[in-house]
Amino acid sequence: MIKEALEKLIIEFPTYDVKEVFPFQNSPLADFIRQELPAIFSREFNQFPTLVWRASPGLAQWADAPWIAVAADLMHQGIQSGIIWSIAVGLL
């Protein structure tokens, strides 16, 4: 499932030259990145219940590369503390 999700991201994420053509607001792809992508990773790594997954297509506009990050929620703090590993999908 992770492979398919990342393939979807690579195929559908707007390239730099055409980002203005693809609206960011109410975008199904942006919603997929924010909501479904972290859920997919969480399900695939469910043997590690303390991992917290987050993903972003950008903040108010398309980023040059979307990202997904994971943090160990050992102290029930947010994604902003602790050690974070991230994957940026480069689309150049």
FENBEL-V762443 format. One record per backbone hydrogen bond with DSSP energy under -1.0 kcal/mol. CO is the residue of the C=O (numbers start at 1). NH is the residue of the N-H. If there is no record, write none. Layout:
BEGIN
co->CO nh->NH
co->CO nh->NH
END
This chain:
BEGIN
co->1 nh->5
co->2 nh->6
co->3 nh->7
co->4 nh->8
co->5 nh->9
co->6 nh->10
co->7 nh->11
co->8 nh->12
co->9 nh->13
co->15 nh->18
co->18 nh->21
co->18 nh->22
co->24 nh->27
co->27 nh->31
co->28 nh->32
co->29 nh->33
co->30 nh->34
co->31 nh->35
co->32 nh->37
co->35 nh->39
co->36 nh->40
co->37 nh->41
co->38 nh->42
co->39 nh->43
co->40 nh->44
co->41 nh->45
co->43 nh->46
co->45 nh->48
co->48 nh->51
co->50 nh->73
co->52 nh->71
co->54 nh->69
co->56 nh->67
co->57 nh->63
co->66 nh->89
co->67 nh->56
co->68 nh->87
co->69 nh->54
co->70 nh->85
co->71 nh->52
co->72 nh->74
co->78 nh->81
co->85 nh->70
co->87 nh->68
co->88 nh->90
END
